[in-house]
Amino acid sequence: MAAIAGGREDPRRRFAESLLEAIPGDAPILIYSSYESGVITELEEAFPDLAPVLIRLRSRMRDLLPVVRDNIAHPKFFGSYSIKVVAPILAPELQYDDLVVTDGTAASAAFYRLATGKYATGESPQSLMKALEEYCAKDTLAMVLVHRALRRAGAVQGVVGI
């Protein structure tokens, strides 16, 4: 399992290399929104020597957000298709309210505090790192559970690579 960068140096190259090592091959990579694809594009620009492999990796990405939008509707979505809204509805066993870091904005703020050493009262680098790791693990599980729900609903049949 890769560690979250400590914030003292630019972690992007090490991240890109570890990502390429962690997910070799040709299998599809499921994402939920274009955010991840955008990050990979930025890495391609920052590290031209890695660009060909990163471009191949990005071409394997399959975004579940349009699949959900086009095939699933639920009154408890309240018009939102955020993974934080959709996942607990499609997979009720998944909840985010048991986490210290509950969304991307809070994760960015926690990482900023980790990178700058400006901790809130009672926080430590270890507690922030643990909170970020738990948040990332929950989001990964959410993707798995949303994909399973979409497969059960027949919503991903015929979608190339999913």
C-alpha positions, 0 to 999 in steps of 0.5 A: 500500500502506498503511503500518503506524501508527507508534504515536505517535497514534491511527491508527484514523480514518486506517486506516478511511478508507484501508480504505474507499478501498482496497476500494470496491464490492460485492465480498465481502471474505474474512476468517478468523475474526470478528476483522476484523469485530469491528475494523470494529464498533469503528470504527463505534462510534468514528466514527459519521460513518463508521458507515454505510459501515463497516456496508456494508463489514462486511456484505460480509465472508465468513468462511472459517473456518466453511467450512474447519471444515465441509468440510475435515479433516486429521490435521495440523490436530491439531484446530486450524483456525487459519490458521497451521495450515490454510494450510500444509497446504492450500497447502504452498508457504506457510510461516510459519517464514521470518518474524521475526513468526510469529503474531498474538501476536508481531505485537501484541508487535512493534507495542507495541514500535514504539509505545512505542519499547521495542525489544529488543536489535538491533531498530530501528523499521525492522526491526520495521516490515519484520517486521510488513509481511512478516507481514501480507503472508504472512497475506494470501497465506494467505487467497488460497491457502486460498480457492483450495484451498477452490474446488478442493475444491468447498467454497465452491460455494453459499456466498453471495458466495464 
